[in-house]
Amino acid sequence: MINPNWNLSVISITILLSLVLSIFVLLDPSSTSKILNSVYYDLSVKFESFFMYGSFILLIVLLLLAISRYGTIKLKLNNRPTYSLLSWSSMLFAAGIGATLLYWSTVEWIEYFNILKNDQMEDENIMMYSRSYPLFHWGFTAWAIYCLPVVAFGLALSLKPKSKLTFSGILFFENKIIKFLLDVLFIGAIICGAGVGLGLSFPLISSVISEILNINRSITLDLTTILICSAIFATSAYIGVQNGIKRLSNINMVLVISFLTIILVIGPTTYIIENSINTMSFFFSRYIDMSLTTGTNISIDWTVFYWAWWYALAPMVGTFLVNISNNKTLREIILGTIFIGSFGCIFSMLILSNLSISLFENNTLDSPSIIANNLMSREQLVVETISQVPYGEIMLISFALIIVIFLCTTYDSTAYVLASASMKSSDITSSKSLRLLFSLLLVVQPTLLMFLNGVDSFKWIMVIFSIPLLFINILLMYSVLRNVYSIKKS
């Protein structure tokens, strides 16, 4: 039975867009991936300056807004509970970061090392940049990209509580075609982001489980993993934020902090601490340089890709964070999102990257050579790295539990966002049946993509979606400045 509070246009766009994108990719995954990769590369070169300079300016604008007199504006959102700082921080981090954080924390430095080594840079600088770029790509600018929709949505809802939780709902365009296109971009970015995240995370989870159980990774194992994860996050999304997502997020934050602390204690402790201090010093001294340098292999192939990815994921994360930010000031939201998110990622990157680098420098595991010569997949290399620490099997079991919960908190948040956006008014609680429907939709599509080699195509579609999102973010910034002035004036 159709609920009269459902926004059928948003629901229809979500389902049809998911089907159309999947059919487009799966008709010929290999050719589609090559074409989209070429399109993405051309766009990344043309729009590199927009991504690099625009993202840095966004960070500065949000920080200035936070410390200005407008930072005291408190969001008042109808039918939204108020969460403690601890629960808000846990859900913020879990929604914004999936299992891919632990994946890239372990292996991302290798990509930059191999690029810079071929560029014949001095050895000392090669390693320092290799350690610093992962922090940069998961740090302050990235979380500022996430933060803008939170502030824009929150201010718009404070002024007009019944606005829809989509771009068309808060930008107040009257033209139906423009509103339709805004909703397509909003939903398309969410669907592609979910598809890529699941497509990258499930192979990692299966690889860890196969190592723990000492069995070969197979389609049966992959499907079993998917079904277990699906059951968890469908249940959590159905229950809702208070009883489902909040509890999973709080549990996961405890597990992640404990896991990384144990790695620090039982691993090469002195090495990790000393190199973390040196890396942080180098990172802060080079932050502006990394933010504004264009035309390099890293800036085009990695920084633009990462900023595009964060822009594509921002509508989902921003919408979710609005739902949990009632009675928070703009200052709390901006500084909390940027710094809690960034330092959480940086902590993970420093611990796991330096663990991996120590194994490389001790000639225990030559990760750069392994990746360069395709001797292992990245997932296998992550498993091999964690296995090298004392009590490796126990640590792998803990690692598996964390990435499963990480994955679930991210995607039950996504289902919750799609369900919230599918209500006629933002002050209406999202339907449980819609949350369950979108949970299933978010699993079926990435599963097909993963088994039929369509994940790469969705990755390129996702970042191509981010090009128009650059211009939408300009509208969001204008909306923020207009709305803070209106609220203070009143």
Secondary structure, DSSP 8 states (H G I E B T S, - for coil): ---TTB-HHHHHHHHHHHHHHHHHHHTSHHHHHHHHHHHHHHHHHHTHHHHHHHHHHHHHHHHHHHHSGGGG-B---TT-----HHHHHHHHHHHH--THHHHHHHHHHHHHHHHHHHTT--HHHHHHHHHHHHHHHTSHHHHHHHHHHHHHHHHHHHH-TT--SSHHHHH----HHHHHHHHHHHHHHHHHHHHHHHHHHHHHHHHHHHHHHT----HHHHHHHHHHHHHHHHHHHHH-IIIIIHHHHHHHHHHHHHHHHHHHHHS-HHHHHHHHHHHHHHHHHTHHHHHH--SSHHIIIIIHHHHHHHHHHHHHHHHHHHHT-TT-BHHHHHHIIIIIHHHHHHHHHHHHHHHHHHHHHTTS--HHHHHHTTSS-HHHHHHHHHHTSTTHHHHHHHHHHHHHHHHHHHHHHHHHHHHHHTBSSTTS---HHHHHHHHHHHHHHHHHHHHTT-HHHHHHHHHHHHHHHHHHHHHHHHHHHHHHHHHHH-
